[in-house]
Amino acid sequence: MSGSNETTITHHPRGEGGRYVAEIAGEERTGHLDWEPAAGGIRIATHTIVPPEIGGRGIAAQLVDRLTSDAREQSFKIIPQCWYVAKKFDQNPEWADLRA
């Protein structure tokens, strides 16, 4: 990807939880996915927000992909409380082992 389509996803700890932030080259607005901790190393995906100005580019899906990739690498499970994350889990049965 290049130009205004280049997206960088970073993770930022926030209190006991965290936020994945999507930055798009050439854009001021960012998207994000928030999570909160639960017992047993579980992360609750609480919100996924992509402003309309940067919508329609698959940003929310990229945020969820990063969360699930980190879950595999770091061995944590996810409770998809956010409707969008739950929908992506339903669409990706290969993630079933990551669902708490």
C-alpha atoms as one frame of an Amber mdcrd trajectory, in Angstrom:
protein
   0.000   0.000   0.000   1.170   3.526  -0.596   0.057   7.109  -0.413  -3.164
   7.835   1.463  -3.936   4.109   1.682  -0.933   3.312   3.905  -2.188   2.420
   7.377  -0.076   1.965  10.485  -1.580   0.208  13.526   0.067   0.786  16.901
  -0.830  -0.350  20.412  -0.953   2.091  23.320  -1.429   0.962  26.947  -4.199
   2.935  28.701  -4.568   2.341  32.399  -4.997  -1.416  32.812  -6.220  -1.788
  29.225  -5.159  -0.422  25.894  -5.995   1.085  22.547  -5.022   0.078  19.037
  -4.711   3.181  16.873  -4.885   3.243  13.069  -3.106   6.137  11.396  -3.458
   6.670   7.654  -0.755   8.475   5.696  -1.918  11.968   4.794  -4.950  11.948
   7.135  -5.454  13.795  10.419  -8.205  11.523  11.722  -7.417   8.145  13.280
  -9.438   5.048  14.059  -9.139   3.019  17.230 -10.105  -0.179  19.018 -10.258
  -0.095  22.828  -9.909  -3.051  25.169 -10.159  -3.622  28.905  -8.618  -6.432
  30.937 -10.551  -9.308  32.480  -9.441 -12.116  34.794  -7.169 -14.782  33.378
  -5.393 -12.608  30.836  -8.558 -12.038  28.814  -9.056  -8.805  26.884 -12.543
  -7.380  26.384 -12.808  -5.543  23.052 -15.128  -2.696  24.051 -15.216  -0.198
  21.174 -14.091   0.131  17.581 -14.359   3.653  16.183 -13.495   4.843  12.688
 -14.552   8.411  11.851 -16.589   8.833   8.646 -13.782  10.914   7.116 -11.581
   7.814   6.918 -14.307   5.176   6.702 -14.806   2.673   3.914 -11.129   1.714
   3.723 -11.148  -1.414   5.877  -9.597   0.375   8.852 -11.838  -1.295  11.458
 -11.039  -4.731  10.016  -7.308  -3.962  10.204  -7.683  -3.004  13.864  -9.415
  -6.305  14.649  -6.791  -8.204  12.648  -4.051  -6.628  14.763  -5.899  -7.522
  17.981  -6.275 -11.154  16.919  -2.668 -11.307  15.705  -1.482 -10.042  19.100
  -3.772 -12.568  20.812  -2.036 -15.395  18.945   1.460 -14.040  19.638   0.835
 -13.148  23.287  -1.522 -16.030  24.168  -4.552 -14.103  25.374  -8.257 -14.621
  24.688 -10.786 -12.013  23.580 -14.339 -11.241  24.635 -15.815  -9.386  21.641
 -18.171  -7.031  23.501 -18.025  -4.517  20.633 -20.600  -5.441  17.950 -18.076
  -4.978  15.142 -15.466  -7.242  16.739 -18.197  -9.852  17.411 -19.239  -9.671
  13.746 -15.638 -10.194  12.596 -15.314 -13.215  14.918 -18.499 -14.660  13.390
 -17.073 -14.111   9.887 -13.734 -15.733  10.771 -14.333 -19.181  12.303 -10.552
 -19.739  12.380 -10.493 -17.272  15.310 -12.779 -19.475  17.451  -9.863 -20.551
  19.651  -9.200 -16.889  20.520 -12.727 -16.236  21.810 -13.132 -16.288  25.585
